[in-house]
């Protein structure tokens, strides 16, 4: 067998050079996070090993890995390196496990890293738990002026559009510390060089492996004729192991890689000899008492050779060993994983809920929900009190993970449990909780009805905190539904009760939404609203009501006030991170994308508008509105499919939630020259709107009725819309411009003289809004102008995909199978520029990888 170094680093020199450059930059105090992406087996780990060796022990190097568990171990990479990060980190970790927030833990990690030049490597984050992804988000925005290099590896071909890592990468996309490196497949020439002096068909080797470095090296290491698949090659090597080695490798495959050698030894008496043989043959490798497969595909190949009944036995053996040695927090996820595969319901019943509790304490909400879901299978075997505790925990974690349908199912079960016990107090509280879940699913009317039902039930009982919370929930949901009369009707009683019960957090909660309802008719209450919210945050009164910190940015964004919204969004995101409320960040990002669109930064808006598919309906509307409007304004692709999909997400809602969607639908129809439909869409959005409606949202819809030539309804209107409808296009344009709305100002100028229309045309052209630009040229011709009304040639416009000509050049080379380095050479660009183009192309095409991009271009042709 050949040494691995020359093989694995062939055609990887550019990756190593970029990592070394980033390390030198970090040592000088300009911290960086380098994202090293590549498909499984591309050679990421090997090049990182060479990178670490090249540092020659000059800097501190910390390496942590993510485990390929069905439910990942919370903060696994941090647990791997915590012992080398100093006592402060270990103490913070201990406090986190005891129930404290992860913010202190993350801050202590950053402080320790900042003490000396450090290279932190976290491998395989496609298997990371949510808390680890949160740690990376935290570090990405805070290492700019530190001597820290964070290197993150992941399999780009194993993360789809809805993968948690995809969301994390989108969240940090614009962070200045981020650098991206892609590890591509080996070329045919490289495979030929690797197979030199071998009696092997190189063309067949390249065809079967596709240039995947792991596939190639594994086939060559098998010293056998080329099998039909790489998995067959790994299995062939396994068959040549001795009985002790095969037993040890099988045990390791079931335990998971990497694992402590002692754990393998507990399962296989001859493990020491067997592992040594497997390491010598190159199937495994060892570092600091931990053994692992050279690649996860090798482990999967071994698993395929183990009969199912034997795998169950091995999983049971691992589970029993872990339990016998004493299950601490770090082992809970592993015990549950092996109990699941072993089919041991007793162990799952005993440990699944504890694993969920620990994951929840660490902020790993998806992992906590997965553990609770296992525990819920045994719900009926628990005492009623324990059932209620499990259901309450599961509801909260499902809620944070955006799984509102599952949360509602648990809420139904909890409600039935309380009714069966005739516990009316708990029943009222459960109804209140369920009302918020229904609102999150877009069922506004149903949410209001449940909240009011909760209030009526609790009013029949002695007054207590539950009644105070019910009042506050009715007030909040009334505000969110635009029923400000209901807010005022309940406000005094709610405040009086909160004061009598001495519950200042509920008093503040009620005052907040009372002030918020008044802010919709005037901007004068913004300061008082912020003061109440800051008091709430400062006192930590956000245990179960995260919406309090998003109301202001939400209002500002949907009221077309981007200059106010953007800093509020930054502040809300910071509070969400500090309070471990990561689940609301997608909602904030959706608002950000819409605010960026309003302010005229369309590229940033498009990049921020990640098209997620959560069951929390409100999260998905803003990104779809942004993409739909960009398509309609640019004329690059059909807007209606995405706008129709957004409409389907809302079962029954109100203007405050879907106003922007009907604005977008009205505009898309108007841009297509379908005035009757534009009027219909705008009026549909105004259904049920009364005199207390938000004048910015109602006014925007009325504005589209006016532009499409319809009879403008009598609804509240903010000043710019009222001016435009009254014929004062100049006053409207000025008001829009002062609000930070250049596109809206240009729309108003279309109703003016030739000079105003030319100004509108300049704005549309600058923004890349080709369709309204054409309307401006038509308007100029109507005014008797001919100069500059022809418009650009079709060939010079953005193509069907909305790509620039340079991006089309890059896409064509991607289709040819060129690597980033090849593209850089052929187009005379820097590798970083090419990487940026590739990322933008994938975003615009709405695909997850290069192969899908090439396929989409081929289909279009």
MISE-892179 format. One record per residue (C-alpha): residue in one letter; x, z, y. Coordinates in steps of 0.1 Angstrom, whole numbers, padded with zeros to 4 digits, always signed. Layout:
BEGIN
aXZY/...
This chain:
BEGIN
x+0000+0000+0000/x+0012-0009+0035/x+0017+0017+0061/x-0015+0020+0083/x+0002+0019+0117/x+0011-0018+0121/x-0022-0028+0104/x-0046-0007+0125/x-0029-0014+0158/x-0027-0052+0154/x-0044-0067+0185/x-0050-0032+0198/x-0021-0030+0223/x-0043-0036+0253/x-0065-0006+0243/x-0035+0016+0240/x-0021+0005+0274/x-0054+0012+0291/x-0056+0047+0275/x-0021+0055+0286/x-0028+0043+0321/x-0059+0065+0323/x-0038+0095+0310/x-0012+0090+0337/x-0039+0088+0363/x-0054+0120+0350/x-0021+0138+0350/x-0018+0129+0387/x-0051+0146+0394/x-0075+0117+0392/x-0096+0127+0362/x-0112+0100+0341/x-0137+0096+0313/x-0129+0066+0290/x-0157+0053+0268/x-0141+0036+0237/x-0168+0015+0220/x-0167-0007+0189/x-0186-0013+0157/x-0180+0009+0127/x-0146+0002+0113/x-0132-0015+0145/x-0102+0008+0145/x-0111+0032+0173/x-0098+0063+0155/x-0066+0046+0146/x-0057+0035+0181/x-0066+0070+0194/x-0043+0085+0168/x-0015+0063+0181/x-0024+0072+0217/x-0021+0109+0209/x+0012+0103+0191/x+0025+0084+0222/x+0019+0114+0244/x+0047+0131+0223/x+0032+0166+0229/x+0037+0163+0266/x+0001+0172+0274/x-0025+0194+0258/x-0046+0173+0234/x-0079+0186+0221/x-0099+0167+0195/x-0135+0174+0185/x-0158+0153+0163/x-0195+0148+0158/x-0209+0152+0123/x-0232+0126+0106/x-0259+0151+0099/x-0296+0142+0099/x-0300+0169+0125/x-0266+0172+0143/x-0248+0205+0146/x-0254+0217+0182/x-0222+0214+0203/x-0202+0206+0172/x-0172+0191+0190/x-0170+0221+0214/x-0171+0245+0184/x-0142+0225+0169/x-0119+0232+0199/x-0134+0264+0214/x-0105+0284+0199/x-0080+0265+0220/x-0099+0267+0252/x-0092+0303+0260/x-0112+0336+0258/x-0135+0327+0288/x-0149+0297+0269/x-0153+0317+0237/x-0171+0345+0256/x-0194+0320+0273/x-0201+0304+0240/x-0210+0337+0225/x-0234+0344+0254/x-0249+0310+0250/x-0256+0317+0213/x-0272+0350+0224/x-0297+0331+0245/x-0280+0324+0278/x-0281+0289+0294/x-0254+0264+0287/x-0246+0260+0324/x-0222+0289+0323/x-0206+0276+0291/x-0201+0241+0306/x-0186+0255+0338/x-0162+0276+0318/x-0151+0246+0298/x-0145+0227+0331/x-0125+0256+0346/x-0103+0258+0315/x-0096+0220+0314/x-0087+0221+0351/x-0060+0248+0344/x-0035+0223+0330/x-0033+0185+0322/x-0055+0179+0292/x-0066+0150+0271/x-0100+0158+0255/x-0110+0135+0227/x-0146+0135+0214/x-0151+0112+0185/x-0183+0095+0171/x-0207+0106+0198/x-0233+0082+0183/x-0239+0112+0160/x-0238+0138+0188/x-0265+0163+0194/x-0283+0165+0227/x-0263+0194+0240/x-0230+0176+0234/x-0244+0146+0254/x-0253+0170+0281/x-0218+0183+0282/x-0205+0148+0287/x-0230+0142+0315/x-0218+0174+0331/x-0181+0165+0328/x-0185+0129+0339/x-0195+0139+0374/x-0170+0168+0378/x-0136+0156+0366/x-0128+0132+0395/x-0102+0155+0411/x-0089+0173+0379/x-0060+0166+0356/x-0083+0158+0327/x-0088+0127+0306/x-0119+0127+0284/x-0119+0100+0257/x-0152+0093+0240/x-0157+0071+0210/x-0189+0057+0196/x-0202+0029+0175/x-0218+0004+0199/x-0236-0014+0170/x-0254+0018+0159/x-0272+0027+0191/x-0304+0010+0200/x-0324+0009+0232/x-0340+0043+0226/x-0310+0061+0212/x-0302+0093+0231/x-0266+0080+0236/x-0280+0049+0253/x-0298+0071+0278/x-0267+0092+0284/x-0246+0060+0290/x-0272+0049+0315/x-0272+0082+0333/x-0235+0080+0339/x-0232+0043+0344/x-0225+0045+0381/x-0201+0075+0379/x-0168+0067+0395/x-0148+0084+0368/x-0160+0062+0340/x-0139+0035+0324/x-0150+0014+0294/x-0129-0001+0267/x-0143-0022+0239/x-0124-0025+0205/x-0132-0059+0192/x-0129-0074+0157/x-0096-0088+0145/x-0091-0125+0149/x-0085-0149+0120/x-0048-0150+0129/x-0046-0112+0127/x-0063-0111+0093/x-0039-0138+0081/x-0010-0117+0092/x-0024-0086+0074/x-0028-0105+0042/x+0007-0120+0042/x+0025-0118+0009/x-0008-0111-0008/x-0023-0132-0035/x-0056-0134-0017/x-0079-0160-0002/x-0075-0153+0035/x-0105-0175+0045/x-0127-0156+0020/x-0113-0123+0033/x-0121-0132+0069/x-0156-0145+0059/x-0166-0113+0040/x-0151-0088+0065/x-0159-0107+0097/x-0126-0094+0111/x-0137-0057+0109/x-0104-0038+0107/x-0117-0012+0083/x-0132-0037+0060/x-0100-0057+0060/x-0077-0028+0054/x-0100-0013+0027/x-0101-0046+0008/x-0064-0050+0010/x-0058-0014+0000/x-0080-0018-0031/x-0053-0040-0047/x-0079-0060-0064/x-0097-0093-0061/x-0120-0095-0031/x-0154-0079-0039/x-0186-0092-0026/x-0188-0062-0002/x-0165-0037+0013/x-0186-0010-0003/x-0178-0025-0037/x-0141-0023-0028/x-0143+0014-0019/x-0162+0021-0051/x-0136+0002-0071/x-0109+0025-0057/x-0130+0055-0065/x-0132+0044-0101/x-0095+0044-0104/x-0092+0081-0094/x-0086+0108-0120/x-0115+0131-0130/x-0103+0159-0107/x-0099+0135-0078/x-0132+0118-0084/x-0149+0152-0085/x-0133+0164-0053/x-0142+0131-0035/x-0178+0133-0047/x-0181+0169-0035/x-0166+0159-0001/x-0190+0130+0002/x-0220+0154-0003/x-0206+0181+0020/x-0199+0157+0048/x-0167+0146+0064/x-0146+0163+0077/x-0149+0196+0058/x-0128+0226+0051/x-0107+0221+0020/x-0117+0256+0009/x-0153+0246+0008/x-0145+0217-0015/x-0124+0241-0036/x-0154+0264-0040/x-0173+0235-0056/x-0145+0219-0077/x-0120+0241-0095/x-0094+0214-0095/x-0100+0204-0058/x-0065+0210-0046/x-0050+0185-0071/x-0078+0161-0067/x-0078+0160-0029/x-0040+0155-0029/x-0044+0125-0052/x-0072+0110-0030/x-0051+0115+0001/x-0021+0099-0015/x-0042+0069-0025/x-0054+0065+0011/x-0091+0072+0005/x-0090+0105+0024/x-0068+0121+0050/x-0061+0157+0059/x-0054+0175+0092/x-0052+0213+0097/x-0069+0223+0065/x-0098+0198+0069/x-0102+0167+0048/x-0122+0136+0055/x-0128+0101+0045/x-0108+0075+0064/x-0142+0061+0074/x-0178+0071+0071/x-0185+0039+0052/x-0162+0051+0025/x-0182+0083+0022/x-0214+0063+0019/x-0199+0041-0007/x-0190+0071-0028/x-0225+0085-0024/x-0239+0053-0039/x-0220+0059-0071/x-0234+0094-0076/x-0266+0096-0097/x-0295+0111-0077/x-0299+0141-0100/x-0262+0149-0095/x-0264+0146-0057/x-0292+0171-0058/x-0270+0195-0078/x-0241+0190-0054/x-0262+0196-0023/x-0275+0228-0040/x-0239+0239-0047/x-0229+0234-0011/x-0260+0252+0002/x-0254+0282-0021/x-0217+0284-0011/x-0226+0284+0026/x-0252+0311+0021/x-0229+0332-0001/x-0202+0332+0025/x-0226+0344+0052/x-0246+0320+0073/x-0237+0323+0110/x-0250+0302+0138/x-0224+0274+0132/x-0236+0269+0096/x-0273+0270+0101/x-0276+0232+0106/x-0255+0225+0075/x-0275+0249+0053/x-0307+0233+0064/x-0293+0198+0058/x-0283+0206+0023/x-0315+0225+0015/x-0334+0194+0026/x-0315+0172+0002/x-0316+0197-0026/x-0354+0201-0021/x-0351+0238-0018/x-0382+0249+0001/x-0374+0286-0001/x-0341+0281+0018/x-0358+0257+0043/x-0385+0283+0049/x-0358+0310+0054/x-0334+0290+0077/x-0351+0260+0094/x-0368+0280+0121/x-0336+0300+0128/x-0317+0267+0131/x-0343+0255+0155/x-0340+0287+0176/x-0302+0282+0178/x-0304+0246+0188/x-0330+0254+0214/x-0307+0282+0228/x-0279+0256+0232/x-0302+0231+0250/x-0302+0207+0220/x-0340+0201+0222/x-0343+0171+0199/x-0323+0189+0172/x-0344+0220+0177/x-0376+0200+0173/x-0363+0184+0141/x-0356+0218+0126/x-0390+0232+0137/x-0406+0201+0122/x-0391+0211+0088/x-0403+0247+0093/x-0438+0235+0101/x-0442+0221+0066/x-0445+0257+0054/x-0466+0269+0083/x-0496+0281+0061/x-0473+0303+0040/x-0464+0324+0071/x-0483+0354+0084/x-0506+0345+0113/x-0483+0361+0139/x-0453+0341+0126/x-0473+0310+0126/x-0481+0315+0163/x-0445+0321+0171/x-0433+0289+0153/x-0461+0268+0169/x-0453+0280+0204/x-0416+0273+0199/x-0423+0238+0185/x-0447+0230+0213/x-0420+0237+0239/x-0392+0217+0221/x-0415+0188+0215/x-0425+0189+0251/x-0389+0188+0263/x-0381+0159+0239/x-0411+0139+0253/x-0429+0141+0220/x-0462+0150+0235/x-0483+0138+0206/x-0465+0162+0182/x-0467+0189+0208/x-0505+0184+0211/x-0509+0185+0173/x-0491+0219+0173/x-0512+0230+0202/x-0544+0221+0183/x-0532+0242+0154/x-0523+0271+0177/x-0557+0269+0193/x-0575+0269+0159/x-0553+0299+0149/x-0563+0319+0179/x-0600+0310+0176/x-0600+0320+0139/x-0586+0354+0149/x-0612+0356+0178/x-0583+0362+0202/x-0599+0348+0233/x-0570+0358+0256/x-0546+0338+0235/x-0572+0310+0232/x-0574+0307+0269/x-0536+0305+0272/x-0534+0278+0245/x-0560+0257+0263/x-0540+0260+0295/x-0508+0248+0277/x-0526+0220+0261/x-0540+0208+0294/x-0504+0201+0306/x-0496+0182+0274/x-0526+0160+0280/x-0515+0153+0315/x-0481+0142+0303/x-0498+0117+0280/x-0517+0101+0309/x-0550+0117+0301/x-0557+0131+0335/x-0594+0138+0332/x-0590+0155+0298/x-0562+0177+0312/x-0584+0188+0341/x-0613+0196+0318/x-0591+0218+0295/x-0576+0236+0324/x-0610+0244+0338/x-0622+0255+0304/x-0593+0278+0301/x-0601+0293+0335/x-0638+0298+0327/x-0629+0316+0294/x-0603+0339+0310/x-0626+0347+0339/x-0649+0364+0314/x-0620+0388+0303/x-0603+0416+0323/x-0580+0399+0348/x-0544+0396+0338/x-0513+0372+0340/x-0531+0347+0317/x-0559+0343+0343/x-0534+0340+0371/x-0516+0312+0352/x-0549+0295+0345/x-0558+0295+0382/x-0523+0281+0390/x-0527+0254+0363/x-0561+0242+0376/x-0546+0241+0411/x-0516+0221+0400/x-0536+0196+0379/x-0561+0192+0407/x-0533+0184+0431/x-0518+0159+0406/x-0552+0143+0402/x-0557+0140+0440/x-0586+0165+0441/x-0574+0185+0471/x-0608+0201+0476/x-0605+0218+0442/x-0570+0230+0453/x-0585+0247+0484/x-0615+0260+0464/x-0593+0280+0440/x-0563+0288+0462/x-0575+0320+0478/x-0587+0336+0446/x-0555+0326+0428/x-0533+0341+0456/x-0554+0373+0457/x-0551+0378+0419/x-0513+0371+0419/x-0508+0396+0447/x-0529+0423+0430/x-0511+0418+0397/x-0477+0417+0415/x-0467+0384+0400/x-0447+0367+0428/x-0437+0337+0407/x-0474+0327+0403/x-0481+0334+0439/x-0453+0311+0448/x-0465+0285+0423/x-0500+0285+0439/x-0486+0284+0475/x-0464+0255+0465/x-0492+0232+0453/x-0514+0243+0482/x-0487+0232+0506/x-0480+0200+0486/x-0517+0190+0489/x-0515+0194+0527/x-0483+0174+0529/x-0501+0143+0517/x-0519+0139+0551/x-0489+0149+0573/x-0452+0151+0570/x-0451+0184+0589/x-0452+0205+0557/x-0421+0192+0541/x-0399+0220+0553/x-0423+0247+0542/x-0427+0230+0508/x-0389+0230+0504/x-0387+0266+0514/x-0412+0277+0487/x-0395+0255+0461/x-0360+0269+0469/x-0374+0305+0465/x-0388+0296+0431/x-0355+0281+0420/x-0334+0309+0434/x-0355+0335+0415/x-0354+0315+0382/x-0392+0311+0380/x-0390+0278+0361/x-0392+0290+0325/x-0421+0267+0315/x-0430+0247+0346/x-0403+0222+0354/x-0427+0200+0374/x-0422+0223+0404/x-0387+0208+0410/x-0398+0172+0408/x-0429+0173+0430/x-0411+0166+0463/x-0390+0137+0451/x-0420+0124+0432/x-0441+0126+0464/x-0414+0110+0486/x-0408+0082+0462/x-0444+0073+0456/x-0452+0077+0493/x-0427+0049+0501/x-0402+0073+0517/x-0369+0064+0500/x-0346+0078+0527/x-0361+0112+0520/x-0366+0107+0482/x-0330+0099+0473/x-0313+0131+0484/x-0343+0151+0470/x-0338+0133+0436/x-0301+0143+0437/x-0310+0179+0444/x-0337+0180+0417/x-0313+0165+0391/x-0287+0192+0399/x-0313+0220+0395/x-0325+0204+0362/x-0290+0204+0348/x-0283+0240+0360/x-0315+0252+0344/x-0310+0232+0312/x-0340+0211+0319/x-0326+0178+0307/x-0359+0165+0295/x-0371+0158+0331/x-0340+0138+0340/x-0355+0105+0327/x-0385+0110+0350/x-0362+0116+0379/x-0342+0085+0370/x-0374+0065+0369/x-0382+0077+0404/x-0347+0069+0415/x-0350+0033+0403/x-0382+0029+0423/x-0367+0045+0455/x-0337+0022+0452/x-0359-0008+0449/x-0378+0003+0481/x-0346+0008+0501/x-0333-0026+0492/x-0306-0018+0466/x-0320-0039+0439/x-0289-0041+0417/x-0288-0003+0415/x-0325-0001+0409/x-0323-0025+0380/x-0294-0006+0365/x-0313+0027+0368/x-0346+0014+0355/x-0339+0021+0318/x-0369+0009+0298/x-0375+0040+0276/x-0405+0044+0253/x-0414+0081+0254/x-0449+0095+0248/x-0447+0112+0282/x-0465+0083+0300/x-0455+0091+0335/x-0418+0086+0327/x-0422+0050+0317/x-0442+0036+0346/x-0416+0035+0374/x-0390+0016+0354/x-0415-0010+0343/x-0428-0014+0378/x-0392-0020+0390/x-0385-0046+0363/x-0419-0063+0368/x-0415-0066+0405/x-0379-0079+0402/x-0391-0106+0378/x-0420-0115+0401/x-0399-0115+0433/x-0369-0133+0418/x-0391-0158+0398/x-0366-0155+0369/x-0390-0146+0341/x-0426-0137+0335/x-0436-0104+0351/x-0470-0098+0335/x-0460-0088+0300/x-0441-0058+0313/x-0468-0049+0339/x-0495-0051+0312/x-0474-0029+0289/x-0472-0003+0317/x-0509-0004+0322/x-0515+0003+0285/x-0495+0035+0288/x-0522+0052+0309/x-0555+0061+0293/x-0573+0075+0323/x-0554+0083+0354/x-0555+0086+0392/x-0540+0069+0422/x-0512+0094+0425/x-0498+0083+0392/x-0506+0046+0389/x-0508+0035+0425/x-0474+0019+0423/x-0484+0000+0392/x-0515-0016+0408/x-0494-0023+0439/x-0470-0042+0417/x-0498-0060+0399/x-0514-0070+0432/x-0481-0083+0445/x-0472-0102+0414/x-0506-0120+0416/x-0501-0127+0453/x-0466-0141+0448/x-0481-0164+0421/x-0507-0177+0446/x-0536-0160+0428/x-0552-0143+0457/x-0585-0134+0439/x-0566-0116+0412/x-0544-0098+0438/x-0575-0085+0455/x-0590-0074+0422/x-0558-0056+0411/x-0556-0038+0444/x-0592-0028+0444/x-0589-0016+0408/x-0562+0008+0419/x-0584+0020+0447/x-0613+0029+0423/x-0626+0063+0432/x-0604+0068+0462/x-0619+0091+0487/x-0611+0102+0523/x-0585+0127+0512/x-0564+0102+0493/x-0527+0097+0500/x-0526+0072+0529/x-0494+0057+0518/x-0506+0047+0483/x-0541+0038+0494/x-0528+0020+0525/x-0503+0000+0503/x-0531-0012+0481/x-0553-0020+0511/x-0524-0040+0525/x-0524-0063+0495/x-0561-0068+0499/x-0554-0079+0535/x-0525-0102+0526/x-0546-0119+0499/x-0574-0126+0524/x-0599-0100+0511/x-0622-0076+0529/x-0602-0045+0535/x-0619-0013+0522/x-0623+0018+0543/x-0596+0040+0529/x-0569+0063+0544/x-0540+0042+0556/x-0505+0052+0568/x-0495+0038+0602/x-0475+0007+0591/x-0504-0007+0569/x-0529+0001+0596/x-0508-0018+0622/x-0503-0048+0599/x-0540-0050+0591/x-0549-0047+0628/x-0527-0077+0635/x-0497-0058+0650/x-0471-0073+0626/x-0442-0064+0650/x-0453-0027+0651/x-0458-0027+0613/x-0424-0042+0607/x-0407-0017+0630/x-0424+0012+0613/x-0415-0001+0578/x-0379-0006+0588/x-0377+0029+0602/x-0390+0042+0569/x-0362+0025+0551/x-0384-0003+0536/x-0368-0037+0545/x-0388-0057+0520/x-0421-0044+0533/x-0409-0051+0569/x-0402-0087+0559/x-0437-0090+0544/x-0452-0078+0577/x-0431-0103+0596/x-0446-0132+0576/x-0477-0127+0598/x-0457-0132+0630/x-0441-0161+0649/x-0414-0185+0637/x-0386-0161+0648/x-0402-0132+0628/x-0407-0154+0598/x-0371-0166+0599/x-0360-0129+0600/x-0382-0123+0569/x-0366-0153+0552/x-0332-0139+0559/x-0342-0106+0543/x-0357-0122+0512/x-0326-0144+0508/x-0303-0114+0511/x-0323-0095+0485/x-0325-0124+0461/x-0363-0125+0464/x-0367-0163+0458/x-0405-0164+0455/x-0413-0147+0488/x-0385-0167+0504/x-0404-0198+0493/x-0436-0184+0509/x-0416-0178+0541/x-0404-0214+0541/x-0440-0226+0536/x-0451-0204+0565/x-0424-0219+0587/x-0436-0254+0579/x-0472-0243+0588/x-0458-0232+0622/x-0443-0266+0627/x-0407-0257+0617/x-0386-0280+0595/x-0351-0267+0599/x-0339-0246+0570/x-0372-0249+0550/x-0360-0269+0521/x-0346-0240+0501/x-0317-0239+0477/x-0314-0263+0448/x-0327-0250+0415/x-0292-0252+0400/x-0279-0228+0426/x-0305-0202+0419/x-0303-0175+0393/x-0311-0189+0359/x-0340-0179+0335/x-0322-0146+0327/x-0315-0136+0363/x-0277-0140+0357/x-0252-0153+0382/x-0231-0184+0374/x-0201-0162+0366/x-0222-0141+0343/x-0234-0172+0326/x-0198-0183+0321/x-0191-0149+0304/x-0222-0151+0283/x-0212-0186+0270/x-0178-0172+0259/x-0195-0142+0243/x-0216-0168+0223/x-0183-0184+0211/x-0173-0150+0197/x-0146-0143+0223/x-0134-0108+0229/x-0132-0092+0264/x-0095-0099+0264/x-0101-0136+0255/x-0127-0139+0283/x-0104-0123+0308/x-0076-0148+0299/x-0099-0179+0300/x-0117-0170+0333/x-0086-0154+0350/x-0104-0121+0354/x-0093-0085+0349/x-0105-0068+0316/x-0124-0042+0337/x-0143-0070+0355/x-0152-0086+0323/x-0164-0053+0308/x-0186-0048+0339/x-0200-0084+0335/x-0207-0078+0298/x-0225-0045+0306/x-0246-0061+0333/x-0255-0091+0311/x-0267-0068+0283/x-0288-0049+0308/x-0304-0080+0323/x-0311-0096+0289/x-0326-0063+0276/x-0304-0064+0245/x-0282-0037+0228/x-0251-0057+0218/x-0232-0090+0221/x-0247-0105+0190/x-0282-0101+0204/x-0271-0116+0237/x-0257-0146+0220/x-0289-0150+0200/x-0311-0148+0231/x-0290-0175+0248/x-0292-0197+0217/x-0330-0193+0215/x-0335-0202+0252/x-0316-0234+0247/
